[in-house]
Amino acid sequence: MPKKKKSKKEEREEREELKKQRLAAIAQKREEPIIQIDSLSESLREEDQRNIEYMASEESTTSAELDADEKIIQKEKNAYQKEMDSFREPVIYDVPDFLLDSEREDERREIMEKLKFLLKHRFSLITIADILETNDYSKLDEIIERKESTYTAIEKYSAEEEKSKIKLFSGFKRVVGDDCSRIYAEQEDRMKAVLTILTEGKYFKEGLDAEELTKIIEDIVASVIDHPEFNLACQIEAEFMMFDAERAEKALADLRSRAELKELLGELRTISRTAAERAHAYSVMEKLITGRDRKIIPPGEGEER
């Protein structure tokens, strides 16, 4: 007996279920650590401490600026965790019209370039996969704004010419290892190829309706996200980003504490200098009025016994 052909509605529902399973698999992988980051933690802490010592002596960054940068990193880490959690119960939208209408090339190119921006700056495979799978492009501008703030904060401490400065979200290969680094780079290349296809509209063929184009687009995206090593790449990214975000938070918190102490000492010196100047003025006045040079606190008597 011939197998009953599925209706378009059944095919669409089946594809959406497969999408949910793919995203859930990424979320599940987040809970199965594979990178032995702990073995590097002590050496990284020692390196960070040396860098912090250097930064504390060289940087003129105020505690308020460091506090702001620390909050940016915290926001990125929290957003990343929220993104991972949302994969468990994803809300999937219809493929947007700009991907289905060949005439809307400018709009399609503009949006895909934003995804390429995330890919270029690295460590956004999960974000890009989420957007492509759920078709929720409405949050892209907010993500770009948040990421740009993070990149700007990182660059303040990661200038290439300053080799002794703290490097935030760097040393990827050293942390995850050669094999994981290679796997991740390969999946980045595969995602870049997909974004290029979508940008240039290479999937458009004459005579295809919206339903057929939708299936082609979903198959193109699935060709990357269903790859055996894509979930592994997402797991590598998630572990590295959470680890390095916490490392950055600690480094910035340490620098902020040192900056606060430096500012406090500066304020105390100002108070001490002002008090000394006033004490001298009062002493001069006292001598002029009474003819005596009176010491309120004799030398040595202000010390604790």
C-alpha positions as CSV (number, residue, x, y, z in Angstrom):
1,M,0.0,0.0,0.0
2,P,1.5,3.3,-1.1
3,K,2.5,5.7,1.7
4,K,0.1,8.6,2.1
5,K,1.6,11.9,1.0
6,K,1.8,14.5,3.8
7,S,0.0,17.7,3.4
8,K,1.9,21.0,3.4
9,K,0.5,21.8,6.8
10,E,1.8,18.4,8.2
11,E,5.2,19.0,6.5
12,R,5.4,22.5,8.1
13,E,4.5,21.2,11.5
14,E,7.1,18.4,11.2
15,R,9.8,20.9,10.2
16,E,8.9,23.2,13.2
17,E,9.1,20.1,15.5
18,L,12.6,19.3,14.1
19,K,13.6,22.9,14.7
20,K,12.6,22.7,18.3
21,Q,14.5,19.5,18.7
22,R,17.6,21.1,17.2
23,L,17.5,24.1,19.5
24,A,16.8,21.8,22.5
25,A,19.8,19.7,21.6
26,I,22.0,22.9,21.7
27,A,20.5,23.8,25.1
28,Q,21.1,20.2,26.4
29,K,24.7,20.2,25.2
30,R,25.3,23.3,27.4
31,E,24.9,21.0,30.4
32,E,27.4,18.4,29.3
33,P,30.9,19.9,29.8
34,I,33.6,18.6,27.5
35,I,36.3,21.3,27.8
36,Q,38.7,20.8,30.7
37,I,38.8,24.5,31.5
38,D,39.4,24.0,35.2
39,S,43.0,22.7,34.6
40,L,43.8,26.0,33.0
41,S,42.1,28.2,35.7
42,E,45.1,28.5,38.0
43,S,47.6,29.5,35.3
44,L,45.0,31.9,33.8
45,R,44.4,33.4,37.3
46,E,48.1,33.9,37.7
47,E,48.4,35.6,34.3
48,D,45.4,37.8,35.0
49,Q,46.9,38.8,38.3
50,R,50.1,39.9,36.6
51,N,48.1,41.8,34.0
52,I,46.0,43.4,36.7
53,E,49.1,44.6,38.5
54,Y,50.3,46.2,35.3
55,M,46.9,47.7,34.5
56,A,46.5,49.1,38.0
57,S,49.9,50.9,37.7
58,E,49.4,52.1,34.2
59,E,45.7,52.8,33.7
60,S,44.0,56.1,34.5
61,T,40.5,54.5,34.2
62,T,38.3,55.6,37.0
63,S,36.4,53.2,39.3
64,A,33.1,54.5,37.7
65,E,34.3,53.6,34.2
66,L,35.4,50.2,35.4
67,D,32.1,49.7,37.2
68,A,30.3,50.5,33.9
69,D,32.5,48.1,32.0
70,E,31.9,45.3,34.5
71,K,28.1,45.8,34.2
72,I,28.4,45.5,30.4
73,I,30.2,42.1,30.8
74,Q,27.6,41.0,33.3
75,K,24.8,42.0,31.0
76,E,26.4,40.0,28.1
77,K,26.8,36.9,30.3
78,N,23.2,37.2,31.6
79,A,21.9,37.6,28.0
80,Y,23.9,34.6,26.9
81,Q,22.5,32.4,29.6
82,K,18.9,33.6,28.9
83,E,19.5,32.8,25.2
84,M,20.6,29.3,26.1
85,D,17.5,28.8,28.4
86,S,15.1,30.0,25.7
87,F,16.2,27.2,23.4
88,R,14.2,24.7,25.5
89,E,10.9,26.2,24.6
90,P,11.5,28.2,21.4
91,V,8.9,30.3,19.8
92,I,9.1,29.8,16.0
93,Y,7.8,32.5,13.6
94,D,7.1,32.3,9.9
95,V,9.9,32.9,7.5
96,P,9.9,36.7,6.9
97,D,8.8,38.2,3.6
98,F,12.2,39.7,2.9
99,L,13.6,36.2,2.5
100,L,10.7,35.1,0.2
101,D,10.5,38.1,-2.1
102,S,13.4,38.4,-4.6
103,E,12.6,42.1,-5.0
104,R,13.5,42.9,-1.4
105,E,17.2,42.4,-2.0
106,D,18.3,45.6,-0.1
107,E,16.4,44.7,3.0
108,R,17.6,41.1,2.9
109,R,21.2,42.2,2.5
110,E,21.0,44.7,5.3
111,I,19.7,42.1,7.8
112,M,22.1,39.4,6.7
113,E,25.0,41.8,7.0
114,K,24.1,42.3,10.7
115,L,24.3,38.5,11.2
116,K,27.7,38.6,9.4
117,F,28.8,41.3,11.8
118,L,28.1,38.9,14.7
119,L,29.9,36.1,12.9
120,K,33.0,38.3,12.1
121,H,33.4,39.3,15.8
122,R,33.1,35.6,16.8
123,F,31.4,33.7,19.5
124,S,27.8,34.3,18.2
125,L,27.1,30.9,16.5
126,I,24.3,30.2,19.0
127,T,22.8,33.6,18.6
128,I,22.8,33.3,14.8
129,A,21.4,29.8,14.9
130,D,18.6,30.9,17.1
131,I,17.6,33.8,14.8
132,L,17.8,31.7,11.7
133,E,15.8,28.8,13.2
134,T,13.1,30.8,15.0
135,N,12.9,33.6,12.3
136,D,12.8,36.2,15.2
137,Y,14.7,39.0,13.5
138,S,13.0,41.6,15.7
139,K,15.6,41.2,18.4
140,L,18.6,41.6,16.1
141,D,19.1,45.3,16.6
142,E,19.0,44.9,20.4
143,I,21.6,42.1,20.1
144,I,23.8,44.2,17.9
145,E,23.7,47.1,20.3
146,R,24.5,44.9,23.3
147,K,27.3,43.2,21.4
148,E,28.9,46.5,20.2
149,S,28.9,47.7,23.8
150,T,30.7,44.5,24.8
151,Y,33.2,44.6,22.0
152,T,34.0,48.3,22.8
153,A,34.5,47.4,26.5
154,I,36.7,44.5,25.6
155,E,38.9,46.5,23.1
156,K,39.8,48.9,25.9
157,Y,41.7,46.1,27.6
158,S,42.8,44.1,24.6
159,A,44.8,46.3,22.3
160,E,47.2,44.2,20.3
161,E,50.0,46.6,20.7
162,E,49.7,46.4,24.5
163,K,50.9,42.8,24.9
164,S,50.9,42.9,28.7
165,K,47.3,44.1,29.0
166,I,44.5,41.9,30.0
167,K,43.0,40.0,27.1
168,L,39.3,39.5,27.4
169,F,37.6,36.8,25.3
170,S,40.9,35.9,23.7
171,G,43.3,32.9,23.8
172,F,40.4,30.7,22.5
173,K,42.7,28.0,21.1
174,R,44.7,27.8,24.3
175,V,41.6,27.4,26.5
176,V,39.6,24.9,24.3
177,G,42.4,23.1,22.6
178,D,43.5,22.6,19.0
179,D,40.8,20.1,18.1
180,C,37.9,22.1,19.5
181,S,39.3,25.3,18.0
182,R,39.4,23.6,14.5
183,I,35.8,22.3,14.8
184,Y,34.5,25.7,15.8
185,A,36.3,27.4,13.0
186,E,34.9,24.9,10.5
187,Q,31.3,25.5,11.7
188,E,31.9,29.3,11.5
189,D,32.9,28.8,7.8
190,R,29.8,26.7,7.1
191,M,27.6,29.4,8.7
192,K,29.3,32.1,6.7
193,A,28.5,30.2,3.5
194,V,24.8,29.9,4.5
195,L,24.6,33.7,5.2
196,T,26.2,34.4,1.8
197,I,23.6,32.2,0.1
198,L,20.7,34.0,1.9
199,T,22.3,37.5,1.3
200,E,22.6,36.9,-2.4
201,G,19.3,35.1,-2.8
202,K,20.9,32.1,-4.5
203,Y,17.9,30.0,-3.6
204,F,15.4,31.9,-5.7
205,K,14.1,29.9,-8.7
206,E,11.4,30.9,-11.2
207,G,7.9,29.5,-10.5
208,L,8.4,28.6,-6.8
209,D,5.7,29.7,-4.4
210,A,6.3,31.0,-0.8
211,E,5.7,27.5,0.7
212,E,8.4,25.9,-1.6
213,L,10.8,28.7,-0.9
214,T,10.3,28.4,2.8
215,K,11.2,24.7,2.6
216,I,14.4,25.5,0.6
217,I,15.4,28.2,3.1
218,E,14.8,25.9,6.1
219,D,16.8,23.1,4.4
220,I,19.7,25.5,3.8
221,V,19.7,26.5,7.5
222,A,19.3,22.9,8.6
223,S,22.3,21.9,6.5
224,V,24.5,23.7,9.0
225,I,22.6,23.3,12.2
226,D,22.0,19.5,11.6
227,H,25.7,19.0,10.9
228,P,27.1,16.4,13.4
229,E,29.6,18.9,14.8
230,F,27.5,22.0,15.0
231,N,26.1,21.2,18.4
232,L,29.6,20.5,19.6
233,A,30.7,23.9,18.2
234,C,27.8,25.6,20.1
235,Q,28.8,23.7,23.3
236,I,32.4,24.9,22.9
237,E,31.2,28.5,22.4
238,A,28.9,28.4,25.4
239,E,31.5,26.9,27.8
240,F,34.2,29.3,26.6
241,M,32.0,32.4,26.7
242,M,30.6,31.7,30.2
243,F,34.1,30.9,31.5
244,D,35.7,34.0,30.0
245,A,32.9,36.3,31.0
246,E,33.4,35.3,34.6
247,R,37.1,35.7,34.2
248,A,36.6,39.2,32.8
249,E,34.2,40.1,35.6
250,K,36.8,39.2,38.3
251,A,39.5,41.1,36.5
252,L,37.4,44.2,36.2
253,A,36.2,43.9,39.8
254,D,39.8,43.7,41.0
255,L,40.8,46.7,38.9
256,R,37.8,48.6,40.1
257,S,38.7,47.9,43.7
258,R,42.2,49.2,43.1
259,A,40.9,52.2,41.3
260,E,38.5,53.0,44.2
261,L,41.4,52.7,46.7
262,K,43.6,54.9,44.6
263,E,40.8,57.5,44.4
264,L,40.2,57.3,48.1
265,L,43.9,57.7,48.9
266,G,43.9,60.7,46.5
267,E,40.9,62.2,48.4
268,L,42.7,61.6,51.8
269,R,45.8,63.3,50.5
270,T,43.8,66.3,49.4
271,I,42.0,66.4,52.8
272,S,45.4,66.1,54.6
273,R,47.0,68.8,52.5
274,T,44.0,71.1,53.0
275,A,44.1,70.4,56.8
276,A,47.8,71.1,57.0
277,E,47.4,74.4,55.1
278,R,44.6,75.5,57.4
279,A,46.5,74.3,60.5
280,H,49.5,76.4,59.5
281,A,47.3,79.5,58.9
282,Y,45.6,79.1,62.3
283,S,49.0,78.6,63.9
284,V,50.3,81.8,62.3
285,M,47.2,83.7,63.5
286,E,47.5,82.3,67.0
287,K,51.2,83.4,67.2
288,L,50.3,86.9,65.9
289,I,47.5,87.3,68.4
290,T,49.0,85.7,71.6
291,G,52.7,85.7,70.8
292,R,52.8,82.0,71.5
293,D,53.4,79.0,69.2
294,R,50.9,76.5,70.8
295,K,50.8,72.8,69.7
296,I,47.3,71.2,70.2
297,I,48.7,67.7,69.8
298,P,52.3,67.4,70.8
299,P,54.5,65.2,68.6
300,G,54.1,61.5,69.5
301,E,50.9,61.9,71.6
302,G,48.6,61.2,68.7
303,E,50.0,57.7,68.3
304,E,48.2,54.7,69.6
305,R,49.9,53.0,72.5
